[in-house]
Amino acid sequence: MKPFYIITACLCLYAFSAYPQTDTDGNYMFSKAVATAYNYNTQAEVFTHVFNDTVALKDLNELPFPIQPVFLSAYIQGGVLTACTLWNNSKDYSVQEEGHLLVPLKNPDNALILSALSSGSNPAEVDIFSQPFYLSPLYTLDINGNTATFTFTDAYGNGAYGFPLKGIFVMTLVKDENFK
């Protein structure tokens, strides 16, 4: 009888280790974002803008800053982003390739996108997130308690400045305890 209990205990341990459930798994909701640009050469801060709510995010598009995906909600499983809804266009995405590829859940109409581009539409008006979109390979996700922090770092240029810039975009999301 003793071997039966040992085998049962081993099987239970194996089952729990094969499918780890963490208390960090779940849906996280937008709380705050901060966009900061630095002089790439000197690391001197050029500007910082804080967005304390989704209403304030409308000013993000006015900043001399690279377009960033802003998560209204993000589903995290096993410490990896697996699904999200973007503020940029209010659309839902599955996230593949270990949290780096946003894939729209609804297929976009490619003819409409090509038509908009060929008609001379302002490129800023074309939704870059309507096709699969790779997140910066340098982005990080840190989870501490009920808070998930996404940090995107990008080097970029802007004609208004005579030097290259380094942009750091930090989004803070808080776990939705009501989501099951």
N, CA and C atoms as a LAMMPS dump frame, in Angstrom:
ITEM: TIMESTEP
0
ITEM: NUMBER OF ATOMS
540
ITEM: BOX BOUNDS ff ff ff
-5.0000000000000000e+02 5.0000000000000000e+02
-5.0000000000000000e+02 5.0000000000000000e+02
-5.0000000000000000e+02 5.0000000000000000e+02
ITEM: ATOMS id mol type element x y z
1 1 1 N 0.814 -1.187 0
2 1 2 C 0 0 0
3 1 3 C 0.861 1.257 0
4 2 1 N 2.02 1.166 0.658
5 2 2 C 2.915 2.312 0.731
6 2 3 C 3.384 2.745 -0.661
7 3 1 N 3.748 1.816 -1.576
8 3 2 C 4.147 2.233 -2.926
9 3 3 C 3.017 2.973 -3.659
10 4 1 N 1.781 2.572 -3.395
11 4 2 C 0.645 3.25 -4.025
12 4 3 C 0.629 4.734 -3.645
13 5 1 N 0.829 5.049 -2.362
14 5 2 C 0.829 6.44 -1.901
15 5 3 C 2.011 7.225 -2.478
16 6 1 N 3.132 6.587 -2.576
17 6 2 C 4.317 7.249 -3.139
18 6 3 C 4.094 7.566 -4.618
19 7 1 N 3.556 6.602 -5.354
20 7 2 C 3.286 6.816 -6.779
21 7 3 C 2.231 7.906 -6.956
22 8 1 N 1.194 7.875 -6.14
23 8 2 C 0.14 8.892 -6.217
24 8 3 C 0.71 10.276 -5.93
25 9 1 N 1.538 10.382 -4.904
26 9 2 C 2.154 11.666 -4.559
27 9 3 C 3.038 12.164 -5.706
28 10 1 N 3.814 11.279 -6.303
29 10 2 C 4.676 11.659 -7.432
30 10 3 C 3.845 12.142 -8.62
31 11 1 N 2.764 11.438 -8.918
32 11 2 C 1.9 11.848 -10.024
33 11 3 C 1.277 13.217 -9.767
34 12 1 N 0.864 13.455 -8.534
35 12 2 C 0.289 14.767 -8.192
36 12 3 C 1.333 15.865 -8.347
37 13 1 N 2.545 15.622 -7.857
38 13 2 C 3.617 16.617 -8.002
39 13 3 C 3.923 16.877 -9.469
40 14 1 N 3.952 15.812 -10.264
41 14 2 C 4.211 15.962 -11.688
42 14 3 C 3.113 16.786 -12.354
43 15 1 N 1.872 16.501 -12.026
44 15 2 C 0.75 17.227 -12.627
45 15 3 C 0.819 18.706 -12.281
46 16 1 N 1.12 19.031 -11.03
47 16 2 C 1.19 20.439 -10.634
48 16 3 C 2.399 21.138 -11.236
49 17 1 N 3.51 20.443 -11.415
50 17 2 C 4.687 21.085 -11.992
51 17 3 C 4.572 21.214 -13.503
52 18 1 N 3.84 20.32 -14.143
53 18 2 C 3.683 20.382 -15.599
54 18 3 C 2.791 21.54 -16.009
55 19 1 N 1.846 21.909 -15.197
56 19 2 C 0.928 22.997 -15.499
57 19 3 C 0.943 24.002 -14.361
58 20 1 N 2.019 24.804 -14.288
59 20 2 C 2.122 25.715 -13.163
60 20 3 C 1.036 26.79 -13.214
61 21 1 N 0.364 26.97 -12.121
62 21 2 C -0.627 28.028 -11.984
63 21 3 C -0.017 29.065 -11.052
64 22 1 N 0.09 30.266 -11.527
65 22 2 C 0.662 31.304 -10.685
66 22 3 C -0.414 32.318 -10.351
67 23 1 N -0.206 32.999 -9.253
68 23 2 C -1.178 34.009 -8.878
69 23 3 C -1.014 35.279 -9.712
70 24 1 N -0.024 35.299 -10.596
71 24 2 C 0.131 36.45 -11.496
72 24 3 C -0.68 36.278 -12.772
73 25 1 N -1.175 35.075 -13.034
74 25 2 C -2.007 34.852 -14.213
75 25 3 C -3.297 35.639 -14.075
76 26 1 N -3.727 36.253 -15.169
77 26 2 C -5 36.948 -15.134
78 26 3 C -5.044 38.141 -16.062
79 27 1 N -6.118 38.891 -15.947
80 27 2 C -6.345 40.067 -16.774
81 27 3 C -5.907 41.316 -16.005
82 28 1 N -5.167 42.171 -16.677
83 28 2 C -4.667 43.413 -16.081
84 28 3 C -5.246 44.589 -16.863
85 29 1 N -5.589 45.66 -16.142
86 29 2 C -6.226 46.824 -16.741
87 29 3 C -5.29 48.034 -16.679
88 30 1 N -5.377 48.901 -17.702
89 30 2 C -4.543 50.1 -17.77
90 30 3 C -4.688 50.932 -16.503
91 31 1 N -3.562 51.411 -16.004
92 31 2 C -3.563 52.284 -14.843
93 31 3 C -2.855 53.6 -15.156
94 32 1 N -1.67 53.506 -15.801
95 32 2 C -0.864 54.701 -16.03
96 32 3 C 0.182 54.411 -17.099
97 33 1 N 0.618 55.466 -17.796
98 33 2 C 1.712 55.334 -18.761
99 33 3 C 2.606 56.563 -18.649
100 34 1 N 3.886 56.365 -18.924
101 34 2 C 4.85 57.461 -18.897
102 34 3 C 5.726 57.341 -20.145
103 35 1 N 5.778 58.428 -20.917
104 35 2 C 6.653 58.489 -22.098
105 35 3 C 7.788 59.457 -21.784
106 36 1 N 9.017 58.979 -21.899
107 36 2 C 10.187 59.811 -21.625
108 36 3 C 11.155 59.685 -22.799
109 37 1 N 11.688 60.825 -23.228
110 37 2 C 12.708 60.824 -24.283
111 37 3 C 14.002 61.37 -23.695
112 38 1 N 15.101 60.733 -24.094
113 38 2 C 16.427 61.129 -23.64
114 38 3 C 17.296 61.418 -24.854
115 39 1 N 18.279 62.297 -24.684
116 39 2 C 19.315 62.467 -25.689
117 39 3 C 20.091 61.15 -25.679
118 40 1 N 20.119 60.468 -26.815
119 40 2 C 20.739 59.146 -26.893
120 40 3 C 22.223 59.205 -26.524
121 41 1 N 22.887 60.313 -26.892
122 41 2 C 24.333 60.433 -26.657
123 41 3 C 24.681 60.78 -25.215
124 42 1 N 23.947 61.716 -24.625
125 42 2 C 24.287 62.192 -23.277
126 42 3 C 23.405 61.606 -22.184
127 43 1 N 22.304 60.966 -22.566
128 43 2 C 21.307 60.425 -21.64
129 43 3 C 20.582 61.509 -20.846
130 44 1 N 20.714 62.784 -21.273
131 44 2 C 19.974 63.872 -20.624
132 44 3 C 18.501 63.769 -21.016
133 45 1 N 17.622 63.981 -20.047
134 45 2 C 16.191 63.904 -20.311
135 45 3 C 15.763 65.08 -21.185
136 46 1 N 14.998 64.779 -22.244
137 46 2 C 14.483 65.804 -23.151
138 46 3 C 13.06 66.174 -22.733
139 47 1 N 12.223 65.19 -22.479
140 47 2 C 10.879 65.44 -21.966
141 47 3 C 10.31 64.183 -21.33
142 48 1 N 9.333 64.384 -20.457
143 48 2 C 8.564 63.302 -19.847
144 48 3 C 7.111 63.721 -19.845
145 49 1 N 6.257 62.799 -20.207
146 49 2 C 4.819 63.063 -20.169
147 49 3 C 4.143 61.883 -19.48
148 50 1 N 3.315 62.191 -18.471
149 50 2 C 2.625 61.167 -17.692
150 50 3 C 1.151 61.144 -18.097
151 51 1 N 0.635 59.946 -18.295
152 51 2 C -0.78 59.74 -18.641
153 51 3 C -1.417 58.953 -17.499
154 52 1 N -2.201 59.627 -16.683
155 52 2 C -2.792 58.992 -15.509
156 52 3 C -4.111 58.293 -15.773
157 53 1 N -4.652 58.433 -16.975
158 53 2 C -5.9 57.752 -17.331
159 53 3 C -5.993 57.652 -18.848
160 54 1 N -6.986 56.92 -19.313
161 54 2 C -7.118 56.704 -20.756
162 54 3 C -7.545 57.971 -21.498
163 55 1 N -8.227 58.888 -20.822
164 55 2 C -8.628 60.145 -21.469
165 55 3 C -7.382 60.959 -21.825
166 56 1 N -6.416 60.996 -20.937
167 56 2 C -5.184 61.755 -21.171
168 56 3 C -4.344 61.167 -22.316
169 57 1 N -4.558 59.89 -22.647
170 57 2 C -3.765 59.245 -23.699
171 57 3 C -3.92 59.905 -25.071
172 58 1 N -4.988 60.674 -25.286
173 58 2 C -5.159 61.343 -26.587
174 58 3 C -3.963 62.245 -26.895
175 59 1 N -3.279 62.736 -25.869
176 59 2 C -2.1 63.584 -26.068
177 59 3 C -0.867 62.792 -26.492
178 60 1 N -0.908 61.478 -26.361
179 60 2 C 0.242 60.65 -26.744
180 60 3 C 0.582 60.831 -28.219
181 61 1 N -0.441 60.912 -29.069
182 61 2 C -0.209 61.039 -30.505
183 61 3 C 0.4 62.387 -30.887
184 62 1 N 0.373 63.355 -30
185 62 2 C 0.935 64.687 -30.276
186 62 3 C 2.403 64.786 -29.881
187 63 1 N 2.901 63.816 -29.138
188 63 2 C 4.293 63.849 -28.695
189 63 3 C 5.235 63.441 -29.83
190 64 1 N 6.434 64.018 -29.857
191 64 2 C 7.441 63.559 -30.823
192 64 3 C 8.059 62.251 -30.327
193 65 1 N 7.256 61.194 -30.424
194 65 2 C 7.6 59.911 -29.825
195 65 3 C 7.137 58.811 -30.765
196 66 1 N 7.853 57.701 -30.859
197 66 2 C 7.407 56.602 -31.739
198 66 3 C 6.044 56.066 -31.308
199 67 1 N 5.257 55.62 -32.263
200 67 2 C 3.944 55.047 -31.954
201 67 3 C 4.147 53.774 -31.149
202 68 1 N 3.452 53.686 -30.031
203 68 2 C 3.56 52.537 -29.147
204 68 3 C 2.189 51.887 -28.977
205 69 1 N 2.15 50.564 -28.839
206 69 2 C 0.871 49.934 -28.494
207 69 3 C 0.572 50.241 -27.03
208 70 1 N -0.663 50.651 -26.76
209 70 2 C -1.066 50.939 -25.386
210 70 3 C -2.137 49.92 -25.005
211 71 1 N -1.861 49.134 -23.994
212 71 2 C -2.775 48.076 -23.582
213 71 3 C -3.862 48.625 -22.666
214 72 1 N -5.128 48.595 -23.139
215 72 2 C -6.25 48.883 -22.246
216 72 3 C -6.394 47.735 -21.262
217 73 1 N -6.214 46.527 -21.788
218 73 2 C -6.197 45.339 -20.939
219 73 3 C -5.184 44.368 -21.529
220 74 1 N -4.63 43.556 -20.655
221 74 2 C -3.639 42.566 -21.081
222 74 3 C -3.855 41.301 -20.279
223 75 1 N -3.898 40.164 -20.976
224 75 2 C -4.026 38.882 -20.287
225 75 3 C -2.638 38.265 -20.202
226 76 1 N -2.231 37.941 -18.993
227 76 2 C -0.899 37.393 -18.756
228 76 3 C -1.059 35.979 -18.201
229 77 1 N -0.302 35.057 -18.785
230 77 2 C -0.33 33.67 -18.344
231 77 3 C 1.099 33.165 -18.259
232 78 1 N 1.479 32.667 -17.11
233 78 2 C 2.841 32.158 -16.929
234 78 3 C 3.895 33.233 -17.125
235 79 1 N 3.569 34.474 -16.803
236 79 2 C 4.521 35.574 -16.934
237 79 3 C 4.699 36.08 -18.349
238 80 1 N 3.809 35.669 -19.275
239 80 2 C 3.919 36.066 -20.685
240 80 3 C 2.606 36.691 -21.135
241 81 1 N 2.701 37.78 -21.863
242 81 2 C 1.533 38.417 -22.461
243 81 3 C 0.945 37.471 -23.497
244 82 1 N -0.354 37.123 -23.363
245 82 2 C -0.967 36.174 -24.3
246 82 3 C -2.142 36.76 -25.077
247 83 1 N -2.728 37.873 -24.597
248 83 2 C -3.839 38.527 -25.285
249 83 3 C -3.925 39.962 -24.78
250 84 1 N -4.508 40.836 -25.605
251 84 2 C -4.643 42.222 -25.17
252 84 3 C -5.709 42.937 -25.989
253 85 1 N -6.135 44.066 -25.46
254 85 2 C -6.978 45.021 -26.174
255 85 3 C -6.2 46.319 -26.2
256 86 1 N -6.056 46.911 -27.39
257 86 2 C -5.276 48.141 -27.514
258 86 3 C -6.147 49.382 -27.376
259 87 1 N -5.603 50.393 -26.728
260 87 2 C -6.223 51.71 -26.672
261 87 3 C -6.162 52.352 -28.062
262 88 1 N -5.078 52.101 -28.791
263 88 2 C -4.836 52.743 -30.086
264 88 3 C -6.007 52.598 -31.05
265 89 1 N -6.679 51.439 -31.023
266 89 2 C -7.777 51.201 -31.968
267 89 3 C -8.935 50.408 -31.352
268 90 1 N -8.883 50.146 -30.077
269 90 2 C -9.921 49.408 -29.329
270 90 3 C -10.15 47.998 -29.857
271 91 1 N -9.142 47.391 -30.465
272 91 2 C -9.281 46.042 -31.02
273 91 3 C -8.585 45.014 -30.14
274 92 1 N -9.053 43.767 -30.269
275 92 2 C -8.516 42.652 -29.495
276 92 3 C -7.458 41.909 -30.305
277 93 1 N -6.449 41.387 -29.587
278 93 2 C -5.337 40.688 -30.215
279 93 3 C -4.986 39.438 -29.425
280 94 1 N -4.574 38.407 -30.158
281 94 2 C -3.885 37.304 -29.494
282 94 3 C -2.411 37.678 -29.593
283 95 1 N -1.637 37.19 -28.663
284 95 2 C -0.208 37.526 -28.666
285 95 3 C 0.56 36.218 -28.764
286 96 1 N 1.387 36.13 -29.787
287 96 2 C 2.108 34.896 -30.078
288 96 3 C 3.608 35.123 -29.945
289 97 1 N 4.364 34.093 -30.231
290 97 2 C 5.835 34.122 -30.208
291 97 3 C 6.367 34.663 -28.881
292 98 1 N 5.931 34.008 -27.806
293 98 2 C 6.383 34.33 -26.449
294 98 3 C 6.161 35.799 -26.083
295 99 1 N 5.003 36.329 -26.472
296 99 2 C 4.628 37.679 -26.079
297 99 3 C 5.157 38.789 -26.958
298 100 1 N 5.569 38.475 -28.193
299 100 2 C 6.15 39.509 -29.044
300 100 3 C 5.364 39.846 -30.309
301 101 1 N 4.407 39.034 -30.719
302 101 2 C 3.681 39.277 -31.964
303 101 3 C 2.193 39.479 -31.678
304 102 1 N 1.711 40.703 -31.941
305 102 2 C 0.286 40.993 -31.805
306 102 3 C -0.408 40.581 -33.088
307 103 1 N -1.429 39.741 -32.974
308 103 2 C -2.181 39.288 -34.142
309 103 3 C -3.646 39.67 -33.92
310 104 1 N -4.196 40.531 -34.802
311 104 2 C -5.602 40.925 -34.622
312 104 3 C -6.517 39.704 -34.633
313 105 1 N -7.51 39.709 -33.735
314 105 2 C -8.452 38.583 -33.708
315 105 3 C -9.399 38.636 -34.888
316 106 1 N -9.651 39.824 -35.39
317 106 2 C -10.513 39.991 -36.55
318 106 3 C -9.617 40.385 -37.724
319 107 1 N -9.716 39.635 -38.828
320 107 2 C -8.873 39.926 -39.987
321 107 3 C -9.227 41.285 -40.588
322 108 1 N -8.209 42.132 -40.821
323 108 2 C -8.474 43.425 -41.435
324 108 3 C -8.773 43.279 -42.918
325 109 1 N -9.407 44.264 -43.474
326 109 2 C -9.673 44.288 -44.908
327 109 3 C -8.439 44.887 -45.589
328 110 1 N -7.585 44.021 -46.145
329 110 2 C -6.338 44.476 -46.767
330 110 3 C -6.579 45.455 -47.909
331 111 1 N -7.673 45.301 -48.622
332 111 2 C -7.976 46.216 -49.722
333 111 3 C -8.19 47.632 -49.191
334 112 1 N -8.846 47.757 -48.051
335 112 2 C -9.06 49.08 -47.461
336 112 3 C -7.742 49.713 -47.03
337 113 1 N -6.86 48.917 -46.46
338 113 2 C -5.56 49.431 -46.014
339 113 3 C -4.742 49.901 -47.209
340 114 1 N -4.663 49.077 -48.259
341 114 2 C -3.908 49.458 -49.452
342 114 3 C -4.521 50.675 -50.126
343 115 1 N -5.831 50.756 -50.146
344 115 2 C -6.516 51.899 -50.73
345 115 3 C -6.174 53.177 -49.969
346 116 1 N -6.158 53.097 -48.655
347 116 2 C -5.836 54.271 -47.84
348 116 3 C -4.409 54.73 -48.089
349 117 1 N -3.487 53.777 -48.197
350 117 2 C -2.088 54.135 -48.45
351 117 3 C -1.894 54.714 -49.849
352 118 1 N -2.537 54.118 -50.871
353 118 2 C -2.344 54.573 -52.246
354 118 3 C -3.073 55.879 -52.539
355 119 1 N -4.083 56.215 -51.721
356 119 2 C -4.821 57.452 -51.97
357 119 3 C -4.124 58.66 -51.376
358 120 1 N -2.937 58.453 -50.812
359 120 2 C -2.192 59.578 -50.261
360 120 3 C -2.589 59.914 -48.837
361 121 1 N -3.235 58.991 -48.145
362 121 2 C -3.597 59.24 -46.75
363 121 3 C -2.348 59.496 -45.937
364 122 1 N -2.51 60.312 -44.942
365 122 2 C -1.426 60.586 -44.023
366 122 3 C -1.04 59.265 -43.359
367 123 1 N 0.249 58.871 -43.392
368 123 2 C 0.645 57.599 -42.783
369 123 3 C 0.259 57.496 -41.306
370 124 1 N 0.173 58.65 -40.609
371 124 2 C -0.215 58.617 -39.203
372 124 3 C -1.669 58.186 -39.041
373 125 1 N -2.473 58.333 -40.109
374 125 2 C -3.882 57.955 -40.039
375 125 3 C -4.099 56.468 -40.322
376 126 1 N -3.098 55.796 -40.865
377 126 2 C -3.209 54.371 -41.163
378 126 3 C -2.903 53.598 -39.878
379 127 1 N -3.765 52.664 -39.552
380 127 2 C -3.622 51.885 -38.325
381 127 3 C -2.542 50.822 -38.516
382 128 1 N -1.354 51.063 -37.946
383 128 2 C -0.251 50.106 -38.097
384 128 3 C -0.532 48.808 -37.341
385 129 1 N -1.523 48.83 -36.449
386 129 2 C -1.856 47.646 -35.675
387 129 3 C -2.93 46.799 -36.345
388 130 1 N -3.33 47.164 -37.568
389 130 2 C -4.359 46.379 -38.253
390 130 3 C -3.781 45.092 -38.857
391 131 1 N -2.49 45.017 -38.986
392 131 2 C -1.791 43.817 -39.44
393 131 3 C -1.021 43.252 -38.25
394 132 1 N -0.54 42.016 -38.321
395 132 2 C 0.296 41.525 -37.221
396 132 3 C 1.441 42.508 -36.966
397 133 1 N 1.715 42.745 -35.694
398 133 2 C 2.674 43.775 -35.29
399 133 3 C 3.631 43.194 -34.263
400 134 1 N 4.952 43.332 -34.533
401 134 2 C 5.959 42.861 -33.584
402 134 3 C 6.243 43.942 -32.555
403 135 1 N 6.143 43.562 -31.281
404 135 2 C 6.537 44.456 -30.21
405 135 3 C 8.053 44.564 -30.207
406 136 1 N 8.558 45.652 -29.697
407 136 2 C 9.999 45.855 -29.626
408 136 3 C 10.656 44.645 -28.974
409 137 1 N 11.731 44.142 -29.585
410 137 2 C 12.401 42.987 -28.973
411 137 3 C 13.023 43.35 -27.62
412 138 1 N 13.13 44.65 -27.348
413 138 2 C 13.73 45.093 -26.1
414 138 3 C 12.705 45.311 -24.984
415 139 1 N 11.416 45.039 -25.254
416 139 2 C 10.442 45.312 -24.206
417 139 3 C 10.562 44.296 -23.087
418 140 1 N 10.215 44.765 -21.883
419 140 2 C 10.247 43.879 -20.727
420 140 3 C 8.89 43.908 -20.034
421 141 1 N 8.585 42.833 -19.347
422 141 2 C 7.38 42.717 -18.533
423 141 3 C 7.825 42.305 -17.146
424 142 1 N 7.475 43.134 -16.161
425 142 2 C 7.761 42.819 -14.767
426 142 3 C 6.445 42.776 -14.015
427 143 1 N 6.262 41.727 -13.226
428 143 2 C 5.05 41.592 -12.425
429 143 3 C 5.463 41.599 -10.962
430 144 1 N 4.843 42.524 -10.23
431 144 2 C 5.121 42.645 -8.804
432 144 3 C 3.787 42.755 -8.088
433 145 1 N 3.406 41.708 -7.39
434 145 2 C 2.1 41.7 -6.734
435 145 3 C 1.001 41.737 -7.783
436 146 1 N 0.111 42.696 -7.689
437 146 2 C -0.994 42.841 -8.643
438 146 3 C -0.711 43.872 -9.721
439 147 1 N 0.545 44.233 -9.894
440 147 2 C 0.925 45.256 -10.87
441 147 3 C 1.829 44.663 -11.94
442 148 1 N 1.456 44.901 -13.203
443 148 2 C 2.286 44.484 -14.342
444 148 3 C 2.845 45.751 -14.982
445 149 1 N 4.147 45.776 -15.204
446 149 2 C 4.795 46.934 -15.807
447 149 3 C 5.463 46.518 -17.108
448 150 1 N 5.02 47.129 -18.196
449 150 2 C 5.611 46.906 -19.517
450 150 3 C 6.529 48.091 -19.811
451 151 1 N 7.759 47.817 -20.231
452 151 2 C 8.711 48.875 -20.568
453 151 3 C 9.202 48.656 -21.993
454 152 1 N 8.984 49.671 -22.836
455 152 2 C 9.433 49.643 -24.228
456 152 3 C 10.55 50.667 -24.392
457 153 1 N 11.679 50.246 -24.937
458 153 2 C 12.809 51.142 -25.168
459 153 3 C 13.119 51.152 -26.655
460 154 1 N 13.152 52.349 -27.252
461 154 2 C 13.419 52.473 -28.684
462 154 3 C 14.347 53.654 -28.949
463 155 1 N 15.315 53.454 -29.812
464 155 2 C 16.125 54.567 -30.315
465 155 3 C 15.405 55.113 -31.54
466 156 1 N 15.356 56.433 -31.684
467 156 2 C 14.661 57.018 -32.828
468 156 3 C 15.192 58.407 -33.098
469 157 1 N 14.818 58.95 -34.226
470 157 2 C 15.198 60.305 -34.591
471 157 3 C 13.973 61.168 -34.766
472 158 1 N 14.161 62.472 -34.608
473 158 2 C 13.08 63.425 -34.811
474 158 3 C 13.721 64.706 -35.308
475 159 1 N 13.179 65.262 -36.414
476 159 2 C 13.753 66.458 -37.029
477 159 3 C 13.784 67.675 -36.12
478 160 1 N 12.984 67.687 -35.073
479 160 2 C 12.96 68.832 -34.16
480 160 3 C 14.188 68.855 -33.243
481 161 1 N 14.93 67.769 -33.223
482 161 2 C 16.101 67.682 -32.355
483 161 3 C 17.331 67.388 -33.204
484 162 1 N 18.448 67.975 -32.834
485 162 2 C 19.682 67.786 -33.589
486 162 3 C 20.5 66.616 -33.089
487 163 1 N 19.882 65.675 -32.448
488 163 2 C 20.583 64.515 -31.904
489 163 3 C 19.604 63.337 -31.864
490 164 1 N 20.143 62.129 -31.843
491 164 2 C 19.251 60.958 -31.759
492 164 3 C 18.627 60.884 -30.371
493 165 1 N 17.455 60.247 -30.322
494 165 2 C 16.711 60.126 -29.076
495 165 3 C 16.577 58.665 -28.655
496 166 1 N 16.408 58.481 -27.373
497 166 2 C 16.066 57.171 -26.829
498 166 3 C 14.742 57.356 -26.107
499 167 1 N 13.719 56.637 -26.567
500 167 2 C 12.413 56.735 -25.944
501 167 3 C 12.163 55.563 -25.024
502 168 1 N 11.639 55.864 -23.858
503 168 2 C 11.249 54.813 -22.921
504 168 3 C 9.781 55.028 -22.595
505 169 1 N 8.981 54.013 -22.902
506 169 2 C 7.546 54.065 -22.659
507 169 3 C 7.217 53 -21.628
508 170 1 N 6.683 53.427 -20.491
509 170 2 C 6.381 52.512 -19.398
510 170 3 C 4.872 52.523 -19.157
511 171 1 N 4.266 51.346 -19.243
512 171 2 C 2.835 51.19 -18.964
513 171 3 C 2.669 50.371 -17.699
514 172 1 N 1.797 50.857 -16.839
515 172 2 C 1.478 50.144 -15.608
516 172 3 C 0.035 49.673 -15.7
517 173 1 N -0.173 48.394 -15.477
518 173 2 C -1.51 47.807 -15.472
519 173 3 C -1.725 47.12 -14.128
520 174 1 N -2.97 47.137 -13.669
521 174 2 C -3.307 46.55 -12.378
522 174 3 C -4.229 45.35 -12.611
523 175 1 N -3.989 44.286 -11.871
524 175 2 C -4.755 43.049 -12.037
525 175 3 C -6.226 43.287 -11.721
526 176 1 N -7.078 42.784 -12.584
527 176 2 C -8.525 42.862 -12.406
528 176 3 C -8.938 41.662 -11.576
529 177 1 N -9.173 41.889 -10.291
530 177 2 C -9.523 40.803 -9.376
531 177 3 C -10.911 40.237 -9.648
532 178 1 N -11.75 40.968 -10.383
533 178 2 C -13.108 40.503 -10.685
534 178 3 C -13.149 39.596 -11.901
535 179 1 N -12.051 39.556 -12.678
536 179 2 C -11.995 38.763 -13.907
537 179 3 C -11.765 37.302 -13.55
538 180 1 N -12.614 36.445 -14.044
539 180 2 C -12.442 34.999 -13.783
540 180 3 C -12.359 34.249 -15.073
